[in-house]
Amino acid sequence: MYDLHNDPLEMKNLALNRNKYGDIIQMMNGKLNALIEHEVGEDIGQMLPAVDGTDWKLSPSIKIIRL
């Protein structure tokens, strides 16, 4: 997460300061998760590229991956 006005070269990642930007990070993460849910549905790795011999399905023991 960058302040493109004051940091156009994206040198300082604001997401590293969770004390100051935690609310914005959580809001953006929620929006991203909602978009994934809407566009992908259950995210079990089906959008990853096929590679010979690779099974991208998530383990059933992993229920939710969230920030």
PDB file of N, H, CA, C and O in Angstrom:
ATOM      1  N   MET A   1       0.863  -1.148   0.000  1.00  0.00           N
ATOM      2  CA  MET A   1       0.000   0.000   0.000  1.00  0.00           C
ATOM      3  C   MET A   1       0.916   1.218   0.000  1.00  0.00           C
ATOM      4  O   MET A   1       1.767   1.367   0.877  1.00  0.00           O
ATOM      5  N   TYR A   2       0.737   2.069  -0.972  1.00  0.00           N
ATOM      6  H   TYR A   2       0.045   1.948  -1.685  1.00  0.00           H
ATOM      7  CA  TYR A   2       1.638   3.200  -1.149  1.00  0.00           C
ATOM      8  C   TYR A   2       0.869   4.503  -1.294  1.00  0.00           C
ATOM      9  O   TYR A   2      -0.258   4.522  -1.790  1.00  0.00           O
ATOM     10  N   ASP A   3       1.486   5.584  -0.858  1.00  0.00           N
ATOM     11  H   ASP A   3       2.401   5.568  -0.455  1.00  0.00           H
ATOM     12  CA  ASP A   3       0.970   6.931  -1.061  1.00  0.00           C
ATOM     13  C   ASP A   3       1.595   7.438  -2.359  1.00  0.00           C
ATOM     14  O   ASP A   3       2.698   7.986  -2.348  1.00  0.00           O
ATOM     15  N   LEU A   4       0.902   7.259  -3.458  1.00  0.00           N
ATOM     16  H   LEU A   4       0.007   6.814  -3.467  1.00  0.00           H
ATOM     17  CA  LEU A   4       1.468   7.590  -4.763  1.00  0.00           C
ATOM     18  C   LEU A   4       1.687   9.083  -4.960  1.00  0.00           C
ATOM     19  O   LEU A   4       2.506   9.486  -5.786  1.00  0.00           O
ATOM     20  N   HIS A   5       0.963   9.904  -4.210  1.00  0.00           N
ATOM     21  H   HIS A   5       0.298   9.576  -3.538  1.00  0.00           H
ATOM     22  CA  HIS A   5       1.167  11.355  -4.310  1.00  0.00           C
ATOM     23  C   HIS A   5       2.521  11.741  -3.701  1.00  0.00           C
ATOM     24  O   HIS A   5       3.298  12.465  -4.323  1.00  0.00           O
ATOM     25  N   ASN A   6       2.798  11.263  -2.501  1.00  0.00           N
ATOM     26  H   ASN A   6       2.167  10.675  -1.995  1.00  0.00           H
ATOM     27  CA  ASN A   6       4.032  11.613  -1.805  1.00  0.00           C
ATOM     28  C   ASN A   6       5.178  10.633  -2.049  1.00  0.00           C
ATOM     29  O   ASN A   6       6.332  10.939  -1.749  1.00  0.00           O
ATOM     30  N   ASP A   7       4.867   9.468  -2.587  1.00  0.00           N
ATOM     31  H   ASP A   7       3.930   9.219  -2.830  1.00  0.00           H
ATOM     32  CA  ASP A   7       5.873   8.421  -2.803  1.00  0.00           C
ATOM     33  C   ASP A   7       5.618   7.749  -4.162  1.00  0.00           C
ATOM     34  O   ASP A   7       5.282   6.566  -4.214  1.00  0.00           O
ATOM     35  N   PRO A   8       5.779   8.507  -5.267  1.00  0.00           N
ATOM     36  CA  PRO A   8       5.444   7.963  -6.593  1.00  0.00           C
ATOM     37  C   PRO A   8       6.313   6.778  -7.012  1.00  0.00           C
ATOM     38  O   PRO A   8       5.914   6.008  -7.886  1.00  0.00           O
ATOM     39  N   LEU A   9       7.473   6.617  -6.416  1.00  0.00           N
ATOM     40  H   LEU A   9       7.797   7.242  -5.705  1.00  0.00           H
ATOM     41  CA  LEU A   9       8.336   5.478  -6.760  1.00  0.00           C
ATOM     42  C   LEU A   9       8.063   4.258  -5.885  1.00  0.00           C
ATOM     43  O   LEU A   9       8.754   3.245  -5.989  1.00  0.00           O
ATOM     44  N   GLU A  10       7.058   4.360  -5.029  1.00  0.00           N
ATOM     45  H   GLU A  10       6.496   5.183  -4.945  1.00  0.00           H
ATOM     46  CA  GLU A  10       6.635   3.261  -4.161  1.00  0.00           C
ATOM     47  C   GLU A  10       7.811   2.689  -3.362  1.00  0.00           C
ATOM     48  O   GLU A  10       8.100   1.494  -3.419  1.00  0.00           O
ATOM     49  N   MET A  11       8.462   3.552  -2.638  1.00  0.00           N
ATOM     50  H   MET A  11       8.228   4.523  -2.592  1.00  0.00           H
ATOM     51  CA  MET A  11       9.625   3.155  -1.844  1.00  0.00           C
ATOM     52  C   MET A  11       9.251   2.788  -0.404  1.00  0.00           C
ATOM     53  O   MET A  11       9.964   2.022   0.243  1.00  0.00           O
ATOM     54  N   LYS A  12       8.134   3.331   0.101  1.00  0.00           N
ATOM     55  H   LYS A  12       7.555   3.954  -0.424  1.00  0.00           H
ATOM     56  CA  LYS A  12       7.738   3.094   1.492  1.00  0.00           C
ATOM     57  C   LYS A  12       6.381   2.394   1.523  1.00  0.00           C
ATOM     58  O   LYS A  12       5.354   2.996   1.209  1.00  0.00           O
ATOM     59  N   ASN A  13       6.390   1.122   1.906  1.00  0.00           N
ATOM     60  H   ASN A  13       7.225   0.633   2.161  1.00  0.00           H
ATOM     61  CA  ASN A  13       5.159   0.333   1.978  1.00  0.00           C
ATOM     62  C   ASN A  13       4.420   0.676   3.271  1.00  0.00           C
ATOM     63  O   ASN A  13       4.858   0.304   4.360  1.00  0.00           O
ATOM     64  N   LEU A  14       3.309   1.380   3.148  1.00  0.00           N
ATOM     65  H   LEU A  14       2.953   1.683   2.263  1.00  0.00           H
ATOM     66  CA  LEU A  14       2.541   1.803   4.318  1.00  0.00           C
ATOM     67  C   LEU A  14       1.871   0.635   5.025  1.00  0.00           C
ATOM     68  O   LEU A  14       1.539   0.747   6.205  1.00  0.00           O
ATOM     69  N   ALA A  15       1.668  -0.462   4.348  1.00  0.00           N
ATOM     70  H   ALA A  15       1.938  -0.553   3.389  1.00  0.00           H
ATOM     71  CA  ALA A  15       1.020  -1.626   4.951  1.00  0.00           C
ATOM     72  C   ALA A  15       1.866  -2.227   6.065  1.00  0.00           C
ATOM     73  O   ALA A  15       1.358  -3.005   6.872  1.00  0.00           O
ATOM     74  N   LEU A  16       3.125  -1.884   6.121  1.00  0.00           N
ATOM     75  H   LEU A  16       3.538  -1.251   5.465  1.00  0.00           H
ATOM     76  CA  LEU A  16       3.988  -2.385   7.188  1.00  0.00           C
ATOM     77  C   LEU A  16       3.701  -1.702   8.521  1.00  0.00           C
ATOM     78  O   LEU A  16       4.113  -2.196   9.570  1.00  0.00           O
ATOM     79  N   ASN A  17       3.003  -0.578   8.491  1.00  0.00           N
ATOM     80  H   ASN A  17       2.668  -0.176   7.639  1.00  0.00           H
ATOM     81  CA  ASN A  17       2.650   0.148   9.705  1.00  0.00           C
ATOM     82  C   ASN A  17       1.195  -0.166  10.069  1.00  0.00           C
ATOM     83  O   ASN A  17       0.293   0.631   9.813  1.00  0.00           O
ATOM     84  N   ARG A  18       0.989  -1.326  10.664  1.00  0.00           N
ATOM     85  H   ARG A  18       1.722  -1.973  10.872  1.00  0.00           H
ATOM     86  CA  ARG A  18      -0.377  -1.760  10.998  1.00  0.00           C
ATOM     87  C   ARG A  18      -1.006  -0.923  12.096  1.00  0.00           C
ATOM     88  O   ARG A  18      -2.231  -0.812  12.159  1.00  0.00           O
ATOM     89  N   ASN A  19      -0.196  -0.332  12.962  1.00  0.00           N
ATOM     90  H   ASN A  19       0.799  -0.422  12.911  1.00  0.00           H
ATOM     91  CA  ASN A  19      -0.755   0.521  14.012  1.00  0.00           C
ATOM     92  C   ASN A  19      -1.462   1.730  13.405  1.00  0.00           C
ATOM     93  O   ASN A  19      -2.534   2.125  13.864  1.00  0.00           O
ATOM     94  N   LYS A  20      -0.867   2.303  12.389  1.00  0.00           N
ATOM     95  H   LYS A  20       0.003   1.982  12.016  1.00  0.00           H
ATOM     96  CA  LYS A  20      -1.444   3.506  11.777  1.00  0.00           C
ATOM     97  C   LYS A  20      -2.476   3.187  10.702  1.00  0.00           C
ATOM     98  O   LYS A  20      -3.485   3.883  10.594  1.00  0.00           O
ATOM     99  N   TYR A  21      -2.240   2.146   9.903  1.00  0.00           N
ATOM    100  H   TYR A  21      -1.420   1.580   9.990  1.00  0.00           H
ATOM    101  CA  TYR A  21      -3.076   1.873   8.734  1.00  0.00           C
ATOM    102  C   TYR A  21      -3.873   0.575   8.831  1.00  0.00           C
ATOM    103  O   TYR A  21      -4.428   0.113   7.834  1.00  0.00           O
ATOM    104  N   GLY A  22      -3.933  -0.013  10.019  1.00  0.00           N
ATOM    105  H   GLY A  22      -3.483   0.362  10.829  1.00  0.00           H
ATOM    106  CA  GLY A  22      -4.611  -1.299  10.204  1.00  0.00           C
ATOM    107  C   GLY A  22      -6.058  -1.314   9.724  1.00  0.00           C
ATOM    108  O   GLY A  22      -6.495  -2.280   9.099  1.00  0.00           O
ATOM    109  N   ASP A  23      -6.806  -0.245  10.014  1.00  0.00           N
ATOM    110  H   ASP A  23      -6.451   0.540  10.522  1.00  0.00           H
ATOM    111  CA  ASP A  23      -8.216  -0.192   9.599  1.00  0.00           C
ATOM    112  C   ASP A  23      -8.341  -0.193   8.078  1.00  0.00           C
ATOM    113  O   ASP A  23      -9.199  -0.879   7.521  1.00  0.00           O
ATOM    114  N   ILE A  24      -7.482   0.579   7.405  1.00  0.00           N
ATOM    115  H   ILE A  24      -6.785   1.136   7.857  1.00  0.00           H
ATOM    116  CA  ILE A  24      -7.526   0.636   5.936  1.00  0.00           C
ATOM    117  C   ILE A  24      -7.117  -0.713   5.345  1.00  0.00           C
ATOM    118  O   ILE A  24      -7.719  -1.178   4.377  1.00  0.00           O
ATOM    119  N   ILE A  25      -6.094  -1.337   5.926  1.00  0.00           N
ATOM    120  H   ILE A  25      -5.605  -0.960   6.712  1.00  0.00           H
ATOM    121  CA  ILE A  25      -5.634  -2.645   5.436  1.00  0.00           C
ATOM    122  C   ILE A  25      -6.741  -3.679   5.564  1.00  0.00           C
ATOM    123  O   ILE A  25      -6.982  -4.448   4.633  1.00  0.00           O
ATOM    124  N   GLN A  26      -7.418  -3.705   6.710  1.00  0.00           N
ATOM    125  H   GLN A  26      -7.222  -3.081   7.466  1.00  0.00           H
ATOM    126  CA  GLN A  26      -8.522  -4.656   6.894  1.00  0.00           C
ATOM    127  C   GLN A  26      -9.668  -4.382   5.934  1.00  0.00           C
ATOM    128  O   GLN A  26     -10.260  -5.318   5.397  1.00  0.00           O
ATOM    129  N   MET A  27      -9.990  -3.112   5.710  1.00  0.00           N
ATOM    130  H   MET A  27      -9.510  -2.352   6.146  1.00  0.00           H
ATOM    131  CA  MET A  27     -11.058  -2.763   4.781  1.00  0.00           C
ATOM    132  C   MET A  27     -10.709  -3.227   3.364  1.00  0.00           C
ATOM    133  O   MET A  27     -11.538  -3.815   2.669  1.00  0.00           O
ATOM    134  N   MET A  28      -9.458  -2.950   2.945  1.00  0.00           N
ATOM    135  H   MET A  28      -8.784  -2.472   3.509  1.00  0.00           H
ATOM    136  CA  MET A  28      -9.039  -3.348   1.601  1.00  0.00           C
ATOM    137  C   MET A  28      -8.994  -4.867   1.469  1.00  0.00           C
ATOM    138  O   MET A  28      -9.353  -5.405   0.421  1.00  0.00           O
ATOM    139  N   ASN A  29      -8.559  -5.562   2.515  1.00  0.00           N
ATOM    140  H   ASN A  29      -8.268  -5.125   3.366  1.00  0.00           H
ATOM    141  CA  ASN A  29      -8.534  -7.021   2.493  1.00  0.00           C
ATOM    142  C   ASN A  29      -9.957  -7.581   2.378  1.00  0.00           C
ATOM    143  O   ASN A  29     -10.194  -8.547   1.652  1.00  0.00           O
ATOM    144  N   GLY A  30     -10.890  -6.973   3.093  1.00  0.00           N
ATOM    145  H   GLY A  30     -10.698  -6.188   3.683  1.00  0.00           H
ATOM    146  CA  GLY A  30     -12.279  -7.395   2.998  1.00  0.00           C
ATOM    147  C   GLY A  30     -12.839  -7.216   1.596  1.00  0.00           C
ATOM    148  O   GLY A  30     -13.553  -8.083   1.090  1.00  0.00           O
ATOM    149  N   LYS A  31     -12.513  -6.086   0.966  1.00  0.00           N
ATOM    150  H   LYS A  31     -11.933  -5.382   1.376  1.00  0.00           H
ATOM    151  CA  LYS A  31     -12.968  -5.840  -0.408  1.00  0.00           C
ATOM    152  C   LYS A  31     -12.352  -6.851  -1.373  1.00  0.00           C
ATOM    153  O   LYS A  31     -13.032  -7.348  -2.271  1.00  0.00           O
ATOM    154  N   LEU A  32     -11.069  -7.155  -1.192  1.00  0.00           N
ATOM    155  H   LEU A  32     -10.516  -6.752  -0.463  1.00  0.00           H
ATOM    156  CA  LEU A  32     -10.416  -8.147  -2.049  1.00  0.00           C
ATOM    157  C   LEU A  32     -11.041  -9.523  -1.869  1.00  0.00           C
ATOM    158  O   LEU A  32     -11.300 -10.219  -2.851  1.00  0.00           O
ATOM    159  N   ASN A  33     -11.286  -9.920  -0.627  1.00  0.00           N
ATOM    160  H   ASN A  33     -11.076  -9.355   0.171  1.00  0.00           H
ATOM    161  CA  ASN A  33     -11.905 -11.227  -0.384  1.00  0.00           C
ATOM    162  C   ASN A  33     -13.308 -11.305  -0.968  1.00  0.00           C
ATOM    163  O   ASN A  33     -13.702 -12.349  -1.488  1.00  0.00           O
ATOM    164  N   ALA A  34     -14.070 -10.209  -0.890  1.00  0.00           N
ATOM    165  H   ALA A  34     -13.750  -9.361  -0.467  1.00  0.00           H
ATOM    166  CA  ALA A  34     -15.409 -10.181  -1.483  1.00  0.00           C
ATOM    167  C   ALA A  34     -15.327 -10.295  -3.004  1.00  0.00           C
ATOM    168  O   ALA A  34     -16.138 -10.991  -3.614  1.00  0.00           O
ATOM    169  N   LEU A  35     -14.362  -9.625  -3.616  1.00  0.00           N
ATOM    170  H   LEU A  35     -13.703  -9.060  -3.120  1.00  0.00           H
ATOM    171  CA  LEU A  35     -14.185  -9.703  -5.058  1.00  0.00           C
ATOM    172  C   LEU A  35     -13.795 -11.119  -5.486  1.00  0.00           C
ATOM    173  O   LEU A  35     -14.311 -11.633  -6.479  1.00  0.00           O
ATOM    174  N   ILE A  36     -12.892 -11.743  -4.742  1.00  0.00           N
ATOM    175  H   ILE A  36     -12.474 -11.325  -3.936  1.00  0.00           H
ATOM    176  CA  ILE A  36     -12.503 -13.135  -5.043  1.00  0.00           C
ATOM    177  C   ILE A  36     -13.716 -14.050  -4.920  1.00  0.00           C
ATOM    178  O   ILE A  36     -13.944 -14.901  -5.779  1.00  0.00           O
ATOM    179  N   GLU A  37     -14.487 -13.878  -3.863  1.00  0.00           N
ATOM    180  H   GLU A  37     -14.302 -13.187  -3.165  1.00  0.00           H
ATOM    181  CA  GLU A  37     -15.683 -14.701  -3.661  1.00  0.00           C
ATOM    182  C   GLU A  37     -16.659 -14.534  -4.823  1.00  0.00           C
ATOM    183  O   GLU A  37     -17.248 -15.508  -5.291  1.00  0.00           O
ATOM    184  N   HIS A  38     -16.827 -13.295  -5.284  1.00  0.00           N
ATOM    185  H   HIS A  38     -16.349 -12.504  -4.904  1.00  0.00           H
ATOM    186  CA  HIS A  38     -17.768 -12.998  -6.373  1.00  0.00           C
ATOM    187  C   HIS A  38     -17.264 -13.543  -7.718  1.00  0.00           C
ATOM    188  O   HIS A  38     -18.029 -14.135  -8.479  1.00  0.00           O
ATOM    189  N   GLU A  39     -15.979 -13.338  -7.999  1.00  0.00           N
ATOM    190  H   GLU A  39     -15.357 -12.856  -7.381  1.00  0.00           H
ATOM    191  CA  GLU A  39     -15.454 -13.695  -9.314  1.00  0.00           C
ATOM    192  C   GLU A  39     -14.946 -15.129  -9.406  1.00  0.00           C
ATOM    193  O   GLU A  39     -15.001 -15.734 -10.477  1.00  0.00           O
ATOM    194  N   VAL A  40     -14.452 -15.679  -8.299  1.00  0.00           N
ATOM    195  H   VAL A  40     -14.407 -15.187  -7.429  1.00  0.00           H
ATOM    196  CA  VAL A  40     -13.842 -17.006  -8.324  1.00  0.00           C
ATOM    197  C   VAL A  40     -14.735 -18.044  -7.658  1.00  0.00           C
ATOM    198  O   VAL A  40     -14.787 -19.197  -8.087  1.00  0.00           O
ATOM    199  N   GLY A  41     -15.433 -17.633  -6.615  1.00  0.00           N
ATOM    200  H   GLY A  41     -15.391 -16.697  -6.267  1.00  0.00           H
ATOM    201  CA  GLY A  41     -16.196 -18.588  -5.826  1.00  0.00           C
ATOM    202  C   GLY A  41     -15.286 -19.202  -4.780  1.00  0.00           C
ATOM    203  O   GLY A  41     -14.423 -18.520  -4.227  1.00  0.00           O
ATOM    204  N   GLU A  42     -15.469 -20.461  -4.510  1.00  0.00           N
ATOM    205  H   GLU A  42     -16.170 -21.015  -4.959  1.00  0.00           H
ATOM    206  CA  GLU A  42     -14.602 -21.130  -3.534  1.00  0.00           C
ATOM    207  C   GLU A  42     -13.186 -21.174  -4.102  1.00  0.00           C
ATOM    208  O   GLU A  42     -12.940 -21.758  -5.157  1.00  0.00           O
ATOM    209  N   ASP A  43     -12.280 -20.555  -3.393  1.00  0.00           N
ATOM    210  H   ASP A  43     -12.480 -20.080  -2.536  1.00  0.00           H
ATOM    211  CA  ASP A  43     -10.902 -20.441  -3.875  1.00  0.00           C
ATOM    212  C   ASP A  43     -10.101 -21.652  -3.410  1.00  0.00           C
ATOM    213  O   ASP A  43      -9.547 -21.655  -2.311  1.00  0.00           O
ATOM    214  N   ILE A  44     -10.044 -22.672  -4.248  1.00  0.00           N
ATOM    215  H   ILE A  44     -10.494 -22.669  -5.141  1.00  0.00           H
ATOM    216  CA  ILE A  44      -9.310 -23.895  -3.911  1.00  0.00           C
ATOM    217  C   ILE A  44      -8.106 -24.088  -4.825  1.00  0.00           C
ATOM    218  O   ILE A  44      -7.579 -25.194  -4.947  1.00  0.00           O
ATOM    219  N   GLY A  45      -7.679 -23.018  -5.456  1.00  0.00           N
ATOM    220  H   GLY A  45      -8.107 -22.119  -5.356  1.00  0.00           H
ATOM    221  CA  GLY A  45      -6.509 -23.094  -6.307  1.00  0.00           C
ATOM    222  C   GLY A  45      -6.817 -23.346  -7.765  1.00  0.00           C
ATOM    223  O   GLY A  45      -5.899 -23.522  -8.567  1.00  0.00           O
ATOM    224  N   GLN A  46      -8.093 -23.367  -8.129  1.00  0.00           N
ATOM    225  H   GLN A  46      -8.838 -23.223  -7.478  1.00  0.00           H
ATOM    226  CA  GLN A  46      -8.482 -23.691  -9.499  1.00  0.00           C
ATOM    227  C   GLN A  46      -8.038 -22.637 -10.502  1.00  0.00           C
ATOM    228  O   GLN A  46      -8.034 -22.898 -11.705  1.00  0.00           O
ATOM    229  N   MET A  47      -7.664 -21.450 -10.032  1.00  0.00           N
ATOM    230  H   MET A  47      -7.667 -21.237  -9.054  1.00  0.00           H
ATOM    231  CA  MET A  47      -7.253 -20.397 -10.950  1.00  0.00           C
ATOM    232  C   MET A  47      -5.750 -20.424 -11.238  1.00  0.00           C
ATOM    233  O   MET A  47      -5.263 -19.667 -12.077  1.00  0.00           O
ATOM    234  N   LEU A  48      -5.022 -21.289 -10.546  1.00  0.00           N
ATOM    235  H   LEU A  48      -5.417 -21.904  -9.863  1.00  0.00           H
ATOM    236  CA  LEU A  48      -3.580 -21.377 -10.758  1.00  0.00           C
ATOM    237  C   LEU A  48      -3.289 -22.130 -12.046  1.00  0.00           C
ATOM    238  O   LEU A  48      -4.074 -22.988 -12.449  1.00  0.00           O
ATOM    239  N   PRO A  49      -2.179 -21.822 -12.694  1.00  0.00           N
ATOM    240  CA  PRO A  49      -1.861 -22.476 -13.968  1.00  0.00           C
ATOM    241  C   PRO A  49      -1.578 -23.967 -13.795  1.00  0.00           C
ATOM    242  O   PRO A  49      -1.019 -24.397 -12.786  1.00  0.00           O
ATOM    243  N   ALA A  50      -1.971 -24.730 -14.784  1.00  0.00           N
ATOM    244  H   ALA A  50      -2.425 -24.381 -15.603  1.00  0.00           H
ATOM    245  CA  ALA A  50      -1.724 -26.177 -14.757  1.00  0.00           C
ATOM    246  C   ALA A  50      -0.251 -26.436 -15.049  1.00  0.00           C
ATOM    247  O   ALA A  50       0.316 -25.895 -15.998  1.00  0.00           O
ATOM    248  N   VAL A  51       0.342 -27.255 -14.232  1.00  0.00           N
ATOM    249  H   VAL A  51      -0.119 -27.695 -13.461  1.00  0.00           H
ATOM    250  CA  VAL A  51       1.734 -27.666 -14.409  1.00  0.00           C
ATOM    251  C   VAL A  51       1.746 -29.188 -14.289  1.00  0.00           C
ATOM    252  O   VAL A  51       1.109 -29.753 -13.401  1.00  0.00           O
ATOM    253  N   ASP A  52       2.464 -29.834 -15.177  1.00  0.00           N
ATOM    254  H   ASP A  52       2.982 -29.374 -15.899  1.00  0.00           H
ATOM    255  CA  ASP A  52       2.495 -31.297 -15.182  1.00  0.00           C
ATOM    256  C   ASP A  52       2.779 -31.858 -13.793  1.00  0.00           C
ATOM    257  O   ASP A  52       3.777 -31.513 -13.160  1.00  0.00           O
ATOM    258  N   GLY A  53       1.885 -32.726 -13.332  1.00  0.00           N
ATOM    259  H   GLY A  53       1.074 -33.006 -13.846  1.00  0.00           H
ATOM    260  CA  GLY A  53       2.077 -33.405 -12.059  1.00  0.00           C
ATOM    261  C   GLY A  53       1.786 -32.576 -10.826  1.00  0.00           C
ATOM    262  O   GLY A  53       2.054 -33.023  -9.711  1.00  0.00           O
ATOM    263  N   THR A  54       1.240 -31.373 -10.996  1.00  0.00           N
ATOM    264  H   THR A  54       1.022 -31.009 -11.901  1.00  0.00           H
ATOM    265  CA  THR A  54       0.975 -30.507  -9.854  1.00  0.00           C
ATOM    266  C   THR A  54      -0.514 -30.502  -9.550  1.00  0.00           C
ATOM    267  O   THR A  54      -1.346 -30.335 -10.442  1.00  0.00           O
ATOM    268  N   ASP A  55      -0.835 -30.689  -8.272  1.00  0.00           N
ATOM    269  H   ASP A  55      -0.159 -30.825  -7.547  1.00  0.00           H
ATOM    270  CA  ASP A  55      -2.219 -30.603  -7.811  1.00  0.00           C
ATOM    271  C   ASP A  55      -2.335 -29.357  -6.945  1.00  0.00           C
ATOM    272  O   ASP A  55      -1.826 -29.334  -5.825  1.00  0.00           O
ATOM    273  N   TRP A  56      -3.000 -28.322  -7.451  1.00  0.00           N
ATOM    274  H   TRP A  56      -3.414 -28.341  -8.361  1.00  0.00           H
ATOM    275  CA  TRP A  56      -3.084 -27.050  -6.753  1.00  0.00           C
ATOM    276  C   TRP A  56      -4.229 -26.981  -5.754  1.00  0.00           C
ATOM    277  O   TRP A  56      -4.446 -25.926  -5.158  1.00  0.00           O
ATOM    278  N   LYS A  57      -4.960 -28.052  -5.551  1.00  0.00           N
ATOM    279  H   LYS A  57      -4.784 -28.909  -6.035  1.00  0.00           H
ATOM    280  CA  LYS A  57      -6.090 -28.013  -4.627  1.00  0.00           C
ATOM    281  C   LYS A  57      -5.596 -27.817  -3.196  1.00  0.00           C
ATOM    282  O   LYS A  57      -4.611 -28.430  -2.785  1.00  0.00           O
ATOM    283  N   LEU A  58      -6.282 -26.962  -2.440  1.00  0.00           N
ATOM    284  H   LEU A  58      -7.083 -26.464  -2.773  1.00  0.00           H
ATOM    285  CA  LEU A  58      -5.926 -26.749  -1.049  1.00  0.00           C
ATOM    286  C   LEU A  58      -6.327 -27.952  -0.215  1.00  0.00           C
ATOM    287  O   LEU A  58      -7.301 -28.643  -0.513  1.00  0.00           O
ATOM    288  N   SER A  59      -5.571 -28.181   0.812  1.00  0.00           N
ATOM    289  H   SER A  59      -4.779 -27.620   1.054  1.00  0.00           H
ATOM    290  CA  SER A  59      -5.860 -29.266   1.742  1.00  0.00           C
ATOM    291  C   SER A  59      -7.200 -29.000   2.423  1.00  0.00           C
ATOM    292  O   SER A  59      -7.497 -27.852   2.756  1.00  0.00           O
ATOM    293  N   PRO A  60      -8.021 -30.039   2.638  1.00  0.00           N
ATOM    294  CA  PRO A  60      -9.303 -29.840   3.331  1.00  0.00           C
ATOM    295  C   PRO A  60      -9.119 -29.298   4.750  1.00  0.00           C
ATOM    296  O   PRO A  60     -10.043 -28.708   5.309  1.00  0.00           O
ATOM    297  N   SER A  61      -7.950 -29.491   5.329  1.00  0.00           N
ATOM    298  H   SER A  61      -7.199 -29.971   4.875  1.00  0.00           H
ATOM    299  CA  SER A  61      -7.718 -29.001   6.682  1.00  0.00           C
ATOM    300  C   SER A  61      -7.594 -27.481   6.728  1.00  0.00           C
ATOM    301  O   SER A  61      -7.694 -26.885   7.800  1.00  0.00           O
ATOM    302  N   ILE A  62      -7.375 -26.843   5.565  1.00  0.00           N
ATOM    303  H   ILE A  62      -7.293 -27.327   4.694  1.00  0.00           H
ATOM    304  CA  ILE A  62      -7.297 -25.388   5.508  1.00  0.00           C
ATOM    305  C   ILE A  62      -8.683 -24.868   5.163  1.00  0.00           C
ATOM    306  O   ILE A  62      -9.133 -24.969   4.021  1.00  0.00           O
ATOM    307  N   LYS A  63      -9.347 -24.314   6.157  1.00  0.00           N
ATOM    308  H   LYS A  63      -8.982 -24.232   7.084  1.00  0.00           H
ATOM    309  CA  LYS A  63     -10.720 -23.843   5.960  1.00  0.00           C
ATOM    310  C   LYS A  63     -10.772 -22.424   5.416  1.00  0.00           C
ATOM    311  O   LYS A  63     -11.482 -22.152   4.447  1.00  0.00           O
ATOM    312  N   ILE A  64     -10.021 -21.515   6.036  1.00  0.00           N
ATOM    313  H   ILE A  64      -9.444 -21.736   6.823  1.00  0.00           H
ATOM    314  CA  ILE A  64     -10.078 -20.118   5.647  1.00  0.00           C
ATOM    315  C   ILE A  64      -8.671 -19.543   5.674  1.00  0.00           C
ATOM    316  O   ILE A  64      -7.927 -19.737   6.635  1.00  0.00           O
ATOM    317  N   ILE A  65      -8.319 -18.839   4.620  1.00  0.00           N
ATOM    318  H   ILE A  65      -8.924 -18.682   3.839  1.00  0.00           H
ATOM    319  CA  ILE A  65      -7.057 -18.118   4.604  1.00  0.00           C
ATOM    320  C   ILE A  65      -7.407 -16.648   4.518  1.00  0.00           C
ATOM    321  O   ILE A  65      -7.886 -16.167   3.492  1.00  0.00           O
ATOM    322  N   ARG A  66      -7.162 -15.949   5.600  1.00  0.00           N
ATOM    323  H   ARG A  66      -6.773 -16.340   6.434  1.00  0.00           H
ATOM    324  CA  ARG A  66      -7.490 -14.529   5.687  1.00  0.00           C
ATOM    325  C   ARG A  66      -6.356 -13.801   6.370  1.00  0.00           C
ATOM    326  O   ARG A  66      -5.542 -14.410   7.065  1.00  0.00           O
ATOM    327  N   LEU A  67      -6.303 -12.492   6.170  1.00  0.00           N
ATOM    328  H   LEU A  67      -6.964 -11.998   5.605  1.00  0.00           H
ATOM    329  CA  LEU A  67      -5.324 -11.633   6.825  1.00  0.00           C
ATOM    330  C   LEU A  67      -5.609 -11.580   8.296  1.00  0.00           C
ATOM    331  O   LEU A  67      -4.896 -10.905   9.039  1.00  0.00           O
TER     332      LEU A  67
END
